[in-house]
């Protein structure tokens, strides 16, 4: 394996080409130079999948923020899918199954602790019986069943519930684990804010846009918007089962070092500062579900902006400017469901990149005229 490098720079667009010799030295002439913009769970997993699936390529992850400063670092990381209105259910199930299988293999390996991936059991509860008592993902998680009357006695305000075992993927551990894999396969990371995807041309042959909310500017996408999420991280080691209100607004997710209490869902709100009233409401709602949380301590507040869109954008676009062309694979818009489907969508993005690489390596037929 090649020695991986991490660069930090504040250079402008004109200076980017100066790094080219250093980055791509000793690479074969037909190496495809691929830039992944964004270093959250979507960007890093995409870079790993490209390294695995695309032969003779060099992958760079470029972002102004890396762990622990990404939106993914705030996410609770529970694998419970969120439905995308514009995406067929069979496709969402495929993404979830591929992600679950990937993380389940890690949870059953010696890497589990380093990667921050583990199994957790618990309940999803409803104040009225849902239209779909058995969701599309029921046969992907483990041991899915309807809660018994005895179990529901724990939650007097609720009339229906689902019990199952799923996975928790803790990004403050998982993101460095992914970075290690990128660097182990010869990739590198660069701390830099990209204002325009054309800054990456001609240093890179293909760009993969995993910039989340940054796509409002980088891709001119007005469909994507922030949904503010505030959570509390508390010390409550006696809480061992997850509890999730069926609305998804109130949840208690135990982890390795703390329990995450949530949450909020504030559309169009860009405020990254914790709100004291939000924190009081979250704690009150969670204590109603699990009264023992009244004894919790060491409360930390965290805020993240989920990149919401009616459907995940997985699409190739050929940018053109002044006779120059730049293939871009867009991979963003996961909202609050990113961790639940990240590996499945990353595999699909890597396949799109592979098609772009094949097109670059295929000679254009000469005209017979």
C-alpha positions as CSV (number, residue, x, y, z in Angstrom):
1,X,0.0,0.0,0.0
2,X,1.1,3.5,-0.7
3,X,1.7,5.9,2.1
4,X,-1.4,8.1,2.5
5,X,-1.2,11.8,3.0
6,X,-3.4,14.4,4.6
7,X,-3.0,18.0,3.5
8,X,-4.4,21.2,5.0
9,X,-4.6,24.2,2.7
10,X,-6.4,27.5,2.3
11,X,-5.1,28.1,-1.2
12,X,-7.4,29.4,-3.9
13,X,-8.5,27.7,-7.1
14,X,-5.5,28.7,-9.1
15,X,-3.1,27.1,-6.7
16,X,-4.8,23.7,-6.7
17,X,-2.8,22.4,-9.7
18,X,0.4,23.0,-7.8
19,X,-0.3,19.9,-5.8
20,X,-0.9,17.7,-8.8
21,X,2.6,16.3,-9.2
22,X,2.9,15.5,-5.5
23,X,-0.6,13.8,-5.3
24,X,-0.3,11.7,-8.4
25,X,3.5,10.9,-8.5
26,X,4.3,7.3,-9.4
27,X,0.8,6.5,-10.6
28,X,0.3,4.6,-13.9
29,X,-0.6,6.9,-16.9
30,X,-4.2,5.6,-17.1
31,X,-4.9,6.1,-13.4
32,X,-8.4,7.8,-13.1
33,X,-8.1,10.7,-10.7
34,X,-11.2,10.9,-8.6
35,X,-12.1,13.7,-6.1
36,X,-14.8,13.0,-3.5
37,X,-16.2,16.3,-2.1
38,X,-17.5,15.8,1.5
39,X,-16.2,13.9,4.4
40,X,-19.3,12.8,6.3
41,X,-20.5,9.2,6.4
42,X,-21.7,9.4,2.7
43,X,-18.4,10.9,1.4
44,X,-16.1,8.6,3.2
45,X,-18.1,5.4,2.5
46,X,-18.2,6.4,-1.2
47,X,-14.5,6.8,-1.3
48,X,-14.0,3.3,0.2
49,X,-16.4,1.7,-2.2
50,X,-14.7,3.5,-5.2
51,X,-11.3,2.2,-4.0
52,X,-12.7,-1.3,-3.8
53,X,-14.7,-1.4,-7.1
54,X,-12.9,0.8,-9.5
55,X,-9.6,-0.5,-10.8
56,X,-6.6,1.8,-11.4
57,X,-7.9,4.9,-9.7
58,X,-6.6,7.4,-7.2
59,X,-9.1,8.8,-4.7
60,X,-8.9,12.0,-2.8
61,X,-11.5,13.2,-0.2
62,X,-11.7,16.9,-0.1
63,X,-13.8,18.8,2.5
64,X,-13.6,21.9,4.8
65,X,-14.7,19.7,7.7
66,X,-13.6,16.2,8.8
67,X,-14.6,14.2,11.9
68,X,-15.4,15.2,14.7
69,X,-16.9,18.3,13.0
70,X,-19.3,16.8,10.5
71,X,-23.1,16.5,10.6
72,X,-22.6,12.7,10.8
73,X,-20.8,13.1,14.1
74,X,-24.0,14.4,15.7
75,X,-26.2,11.6,14.4
76,X,-27.3,8.9,16.8
77,X,-26.5,6.3,14.2
78,X,-29.4,3.8,14.7
79,X,-30.3,1.7,11.7
80,X,-34.0,2.3,11.4
81,X,-34.9,3.5,7.8
82,X,-36.6,6.7,7.0
83,X,-38.9,6.7,3.9
84,X,-38.0,8.8,0.9
85,X,-41.1,9.8,-1.0
86,X,-39.4,10.0,-4.4
87,X,-37.5,6.7,-4.2
88,X,-39.1,3.3,-4.9
89,X,-39.5,1.1,-1.8
90,X,-37.7,-1.8,-3.4
91,X,-34.7,0.4,-3.9
92,X,-34.8,1.8,-0.3
93,X,-34.9,-1.8,1.0
94,X,-31.9,-2.8,-1.2
95,X,-29.9,0.1,0.2
96,X,-30.9,-0.7,3.8
97,X,-30.1,-4.4,3.4
98,X,-26.7,-3.8,1.9
99,X,-25.9,-1.3,4.7
100,X,-27.2,-3.7,7.4
101,X,-25.1,-6.6,6.0
102,X,-22.0,-4.5,5.8
103,X,-22.3,-3.2,9.4
104,X,-23.4,-6.6,10.7
105,X,-20.2,-8.2,9.4
106,X,-18.2,-5.4,11.2
107,X,-20.2,-6.0,14.4
108,X,-19.2,-9.7,14.3
109,X,-15.5,-9.0,13.7
110,X,-12.5,-7.9,15.8
111,X,-12.9,-4.4,14.2
112,X,-16.3,-3.8,16.0
113,X,-14.9,-1.7,18.8
114,X,-12.6,0.4,16.6
115,X,-15.4,1.0,14.1
116,X,-18.1,1.8,16.8
117,X,-20.6,-0.7,15.5
118,X,-22.7,-2.9,17.7
119,X,-26.1,-4.6,18.0
120,X,-28.8,-3.1,20.2
121,X,-32.4,-4.3,21.0
122,X,-35.4,-2.3,21.9
123,X,-38.9,-1.1,21.0
124,X,-40.6,1.3,18.6
125,X,-44.0,2.3,20.1
126,X,-47.1,4.0,18.7
127,X,-50.0,5.9,20.3
128,X,-52.3,4.5,17.5
129,X,-51.9,1.4,15.4
130,X,-49.9,2.3,12.3
131,X,-51.2,1.7,8.8
132,X,-48.3,-0.7,8.2
133,X,-47.9,-2.9,11.2
134,X,-45.0,-4.7,9.5
135,X,-42.7,-2.1,7.7
136,X,-40.7,-2.9,4.5
137,X,-37.5,-3.4,6.5
138,X,-38.9,-5.9,9.0
139,X,-37.1,-8.9,7.5
140,X,-33.8,-7.1,7.4
141,X,-33.4,-6.3,11.1
142,X,-33.2,-9.2,13.6
143,X,-36.1,-10.8,15.4
144,X,-38.8,-8.4,14.4
145,X,-42.1,-9.0,16.1
146,X,-45.2,-7.3,17.6
147,X,-44.8,-6.3,21.2
148,X,-46.8,-8.3,23.8
149,X,-49.4,-6.8,26.1
150,X,-47.0,-7.3,29.0
151,X,-44.3,-5.3,27.3
152,X,-46.7,-2.5,26.4
153,X,-47.5,-2.0,30.1
154,X,-44.1,-0.2,30.4
155,X,-45.6,2.5,28.1
156,X,-49.2,3.3,29.3
157,X,-49.8,6.0,26.7
158,X,-49.1,3.6,23.8
159,X,-51.3,0.9,22.2
160,X,-49.0,-0.8,19.7
161,X,-45.3,-1.6,19.4
162,X,-42.6,-3.4,17.5
163,X,-39.7,-5.2,19.1
164,X,-36.5,-5.9,17.2
165,X,-32.7,-5.9,17.2
166,X,-30.8,-3.6,14.9
167,X,-27.4,-2.0,14.6
168,X,-25.9,1.2,16.0
169,X,-23.1,2.9,14.1
170,X,-21.3,5.6,16.1
171,X,-19.8,8.0,13.6
172,X,-17.1,9.5,16.0
173,X,-15.5,6.1,15.8
174,X,-16.8,4.9,12.4
175,X,-15.6,7.9,10.4
176,X,-11.9,7.6,11.5
177,X,-12.2,3.9,10.8
178,X,-13.3,4.7,7.2
179,X,-10.6,7.3,6.8
180,X,-8.0,4.6,7.8
181,X,-9.3,2.4,5.1
182,X,-9.2,5.1,2.5
183,X,-5.5,5.9,3.4
184,X,-4.7,2.1,3.6
185,X,-5.7,1.8,-0.1
186,X,-3.5,4.7,-1.2
187,X,-6.1,7.5,-1.0
188,X,-5.6,10.8,0.7
189,X,-7.6,13.6,2.3
190,X,-7.4,17.4,1.9
191,X,-8.9,20.0,4.2
192,X,-10.2,22.7,1.9
193,X,-13.5,24.5,1.1
194,X,-14.6,24.0,-2.5
195,X,-16.7,26.9,-3.8
196,X,-17.1,25.6,-7.3
197,X,-16.7,22.1,-8.7
198,X,-14.7,23.5,-11.6
199,X,-11.9,24.3,-9.1
200,X,-11.1,20.5,-9.3
201,X,-10.6,20.6,-13.1
202,X,-8.1,19.6,-14.6
203,X,-6.5,18.2,-11.6
204,X,-9.2,15.5,-11.4
205,X,-10.9,13.5,-14.1
206,X,-14.1,12.8,-12.1
207,X,-15.8,14.5,-9.2
208,X,-18.2,12.9,-6.8
209,X,-20.4,15.4,-5.0
210,X,-21.2,14.2,-1.5
211,X,-21.4,17.7,0.0
212,X,-24.9,17.4,1.5
213,X,-26.3,20.8,2.1
214,X,-23.4,22.2,0.3
215,X,-25.1,21.1,-2.9
216,X,-27.4,24.1,-2.7
217,X,-24.3,26.1,-3.9
218,X,-22.2,23.4,-5.6
219,X,-25.0,21.8,-7.6
220,X,-27.5,24.7,-7.6
221,X,-30.0,22.3,-6.0
222,X,-32.9,24.2,-4.5
223,X,-34.7,21.0,-3.5
224,X,-32.3,20.4,-0.6
225,X,-32.8,22.2,2.7
226,X,-31.8,21.8,6.3
227,X,-33.8,20.1,9.0
228,X,-32.3,21.1,12.3
229,X,-31.8,18.3,14.9
230,X,-30.8,18.9,18.5
231,X,-30.0,15.9,20.8
232,X,-28.7,15.4,24.3
233,X,-25.9,13.1,25.2
234,X,-26.3,11.8,28.8
235,X,-24.7,9.4,31.2
236,X,-27.3,6.7,32.0
237,X,-25.5,3.3,31.8
238,X,-28.5,1.5,33.2
239,X,-30.5,2.2,30.0
240,X,-29.7,-0.8,27.7
241,X,-32.7,-0.9,25.3
242,X,-33.6,1.7,22.7
243,X,-37.0,3.3,22.8
244,X,-38.4,5.2,19.8
245,X,-41.7,6.9,19.4
246,X,-43.2,5.8,16.0
247,X,-43.2,9.5,14.9
248,X,-39.4,9.4,15.1
249,X,-39.4,12.7,17.1
250,X,-38.7,11.2,20.5
251,X,-36.1,8.6,21.0
252,X,-33.7,7.1,23.6
253,X,-30.6,5.4,22.0
254,X,-28.0,3.8,24.3
255,X,-24.4,3.7,23.0
256,X,-21.0,2.7,24.2
257,X,-20.1,5.9,26.0
258,X,-23.4,7.7,26.5
259,X,-27.2,7.6,25.8
260,X,-28.5,9.9,23.0
261,X,-31.9,11.6,23.7
262,X,-33.8,13.3,20.9
263,X,-34.9,15.2,19.3
264,X,-36.1,18.1,17.1
265,X,-37.1,18.3,13.4
266,X,-37.0,22.0,12.5
267,X,-37.3,22.6,8.7
268,X,-35.4,25.4,7.2
269,X,-33.6,26.2,10.5
270,X,-29.8,26.9,10.0
271,X,-29.1,27.6,13.7
272,X,-26.2,25.4,14.9
273,X,-26.3,26.7,18.5
274,X,-28.1,24.6,21.2
275,X,-31.4,25.9,22.3
276,X,-32.1,25.6,26.1
277,X,-35.9,25.3,25.6
278,X,-35.4,22.5,23.0
279,X,-33.2,20.7,25.6
280,X,-35.9,21.0,28.3
281,X,-38.5,19.6,26.0
282,X,-36.4,16.7,24.8
283,X,-35.5,15.7,28.4
284,X,-39.2,16.0,29.4
285,X,-40.4,13.8,26.5
286,X,-37.7,11.2,27.1
287,X,-38.3,11.0,30.8
288,X,-42.0,10.4,30.1
289,X,-40.9,7.2,28.2
290,X,-38.1,6.2,30.6
291,X,-38.7,7.8,34.0
292,X,-35.3,6.6,35.3
293,X,-33.7,9.3,33.1
294,X,-34.7,11.8,35.8
295,X,-31.5,10.6,37.5
296,X,-29.2,11.3,34.5
297,X,-26.2,13.6,34.6
298,X,-23.4,15.1,32.5
299,X,-25.8,16.4,29.9
300,X,-24.2,17.6,26.6
301,X,-26.1,19.3,23.8
302,X,-25.4,18.7,20.1
303,X,-26.9,20.2,17.0
304,X,-26.7,19.0,13.4
305,X,-28.4,20.1,10.1
306,X,-29.9,17.1,8.2
307,X,-29.6,17.5,4.4
308,X,-33.3,16.8,3.5
309,X,-34.5,16.2,-0.1
310,X,-37.6,14.3,-1.4
311,X,-35.2,11.6,-2.6
312,X,-31.5,10.8,-2.5
313,X,-29.8,12.2,-5.6
314,X,-27.7,9.5,-7.3
315,X,-27.0,10.8,-10.7
316,X,-24.3,11.5,-13.2
317,X,-24.0,14.9,-14.8
318,X,-21.5,16.1,-17.5
319,X,-20.5,19.7,-16.8
320,X,-19.3,21.7,-19.8
321,X,-17.6,25.0,-19.8
322,X,-15.6,26.6,-22.7
323,X,-15.0,23.3,-24.5
324,X,-13.9,21.5,-21.3
325,X,-15.9,18.7,-19.8
326,X,-16.1,17.4,-16.2
327,X,-18.1,14.3,-15.2
328,X,-19.8,14.6,-11.8
329,X,-21.5,11.9,-9.9
330,X,-24.0,13.4,-7.4
331,X,-24.6,11.5,-4.2
332,X,-26.4,13.5,-1.5
333,X,-29.8,14.3,0.1
334,X,-30.1,11.5,2.7
335,X,-31.8,13.6,5.3
336,X,-32.0,11.8,8.7
337,X,-31.7,8.4,7.1
338,X,-28.1,8.6,5.9
339,X,-26.5,6.1,8.2
340,X,-29.3,3.5,7.6
341,X,-28.6,3.4,3.8
342,X,-25.1,4.9,3.4
343,X,-23.3,1.7,2.2
344,X,-26.0,0.8,-0.2
345,X,-26.1,4.2,-1.8
346,X,-22.2,4.4,-1.8
347,X,-22.1,1.1,-3.7
348,X,-24.5,2.6,-6.3
349,X,-22.4,5.8,-6.5
350,X,-19.3,3.7,-7.0
351,X,-21.0,1.9,-9.9
352,X,-21.8,5.3,-11.5
353,X,-18.1,6.3,-11.1
354,X,-17.0,3.0,-12.7
355,X,-19.2,3.8,-15.7
356,X,-17.6,7.3,-16.0
357,X,-14.1,5.8,-15.8
358,X,-15.0,3.3,-18.5
359,X,-16.2,6.1,-20.7
360,X,-12.9,8.0,-20.2
361,X,-10.9,5.0,-21.1
362,X,-12.9,4.2,-24.2
363,X,-11.4,5.8,-27.3
364,X,-13.8,8.0,-29.4
365,X,-14.3,6.3,-32.8
366,X,-12.7,8.3,-35.6
367,X,-15.0,9.7,-38.2
368,X,-14.9,7.9,-41.6
369,X,-15.5,11.2,-43.4
